[in-house]
């Protein structure tokens, strides 16, 4: 999740466990800094932009690595903070919980977190919560700000902090149940529309868990469905687009493509633009302006061949009318997303030449 949430969660956990010993303010600073440690992997230099994309949230987000790092960080705290010298076990437990909670809430987003590396190397990306969700962050941010404003530990601070942590954790668990409900509802709608889905994935929309984007993929297409928990009886529009698997087949041996297929669990779309073959992760962003798109091949005189991958940045993240459409769909009002409704469902007239 976002850096503010990670800092806040680390601070909240540390205040709850060590605030009585070191004071709320110091606990906020210690916990907040520990809560951001796993994301220092953004400074690791990678060979190409695809590696940078798929290898982020790797070893530094593994709970097994956290277990190994706990005594190192914990002992440093015990030796440097006098008030903690008689509380080694509590300090170690705090360090592990702060690091592990960072990885756990990251795994709840769609990006994916290799939380069980190296035992299970595949990323876990539940997708039941957006990377920024005020309903998760604010309940723990309030007591953390309070902790910064007081000099000593108080029972009232402890109660408010406990309420905030319980609320946020319960809300996170609720998002999983909501996701399962939305996916089940979407499967029924896809079946009624004649979509033979191979996979269906419901993702929380930006900043909330009332509106959901559901992706279904079949052999050659992907289908977007935007469902609100406030929808009435009328089924929302299903938008269908070509995935161009023929282009991916031509580049099947390219390491960059293999990594993207692995990381996205197959939720990919390929297309041709300006003589290049672009691959986008369908889970992040809206059609046609996906957040992560990469040029991985080119059309050389009718033959598709791989190229060193480069990041392709869309000229915009949203289209005209998107915000009004988003608000309408959030409140369950029927609305058509103009840009998707106006896109022709094109597919290859013939398989690409490899």
MOURJO-V177019 format. One record per residue. N is the residue number from 1. PHI is phi as a letter, one per 40 degrees, with the letter a starting at -180 (999 if undefined). Layout:
N:PHI
N:PHI
This chain:
1:999
2:c
3:c
4:c
5:c
6:c
7:c
8:c
9:c
10:d
11:c
12:c
13:c
14:c
15:c
16:c
17:c
18:b
19:d
20:c
21:c
22:b
23:g
24:d
25:c
26:c
27:c
28:c
29:c
30:c
31:c
32:c
33:c
34:c
35:c
36:c
37:d
38:d
39:c
40:c
41:c
42:c
43:c
44:c
45:c
46:b
47:c
48:a
49:c
50:c
51:c
52:c
53:c
54:c
55:c
56:c
57:g
58:c
59:d
60:c
61:b
62:c
63:c
64:c
65:c
66:c
67:c
68:c
69:c
70:d
71:c
72:c
73:c
74:c
75:c
76:c
77:c
78:d
79:c
80:c
81:b
82:d
83:c
84:b
85:c
86:b
87:b
88:d
89:c
90:c
91:c
92:d
93:c
94:c
95:d
96:c
97:c
98:c
99:c
100:c
101:c
102:d
103:c
104:c
105:c
106:c
107:c
108:c
109:c
110:c
111:d
112:h
113:b
114:c
115:c
116:b
117:c
118:c
119:c
120:b
121:c
122:c
123:c
124:b
125:b
126:c
127:g
128:c
129:a
130:c
131:c
132:b
133:b
134:d
135:c
136:c
137:c
138:d
139:c
140:c
141:c
142:d
143:c
144:c
145:c
146:d
147:c
148:c
149:c
150:b
151:c
152:b
153:c
154:b
155:d
156:c
157:d
158:c
159:c
160:c
161:c
162:c
163:c
164:c
165:c
166:c
167:c
168:c
169:c
170:c
171:c
172:c
173:c
174:c
175:c
176:c
177:c
178:c
179:c
180:c
181:c
182:c
183:c
184:c
185:c
186:c
187:d
188:c
189:c
190:c
191:c
192:c
193:c
194:g
195:c
196:c
197:c
198:c
199:b
200:b
201:a
202:c
203:b
204:c
205:c
206:d
207:g
208:a
209:b
210:c
211:b
212:b
213:b
214:b
215:b
216:b
217:b
218:b
219:c
220:b
221:b
222:b
223:b
224:b
225:b
226:b
227:b
228:b
229:c
230:c
231:c
232:c
233:c
234:c
235:c
236:c
237:c
238:b
239:b
240:b
241:a
242:c
243:c
244:f
245:c
246:c
247:c
248:c
249:c
250:c
251:b
252:d
253:c
254:c
255:d
256:c
257:c
258:d
259:c
260:c
261:c
262:c
263:c
264:c
265:f
266:g
267:c
268:b
269:b
270:b
271:a
272:b
273:a
274:f
275:g
276:b
277:b
278:b
279:b
280:b
281:c
282:c
283:c
284:b
285:h
286:b
287:c
288:c
289:c
290:c
291:c
292:b
293:b
294:b
295:c
296:b
297:a
298:a
299:c
300:b
301:f
302:g
303:b
304:c
305:b
306:c
307:b
308:d
309:c
310:b
311:c
312:b
313:c
314:c
315:c
316:a
317:c
318:b
319:b
320:d
321:g
322:c
323:c
324:c
325:c
326:c
327:c
328:c
329:c
330:d
331:c
332:g
333:c
334:c
335:a
336:b
337:c
338:d
339:c
340:c
341:c
342:c
343:c
344:c
345:c
346:c
347:a
348:c
349:c
350:a
351:d
352:c
353:c
354:c
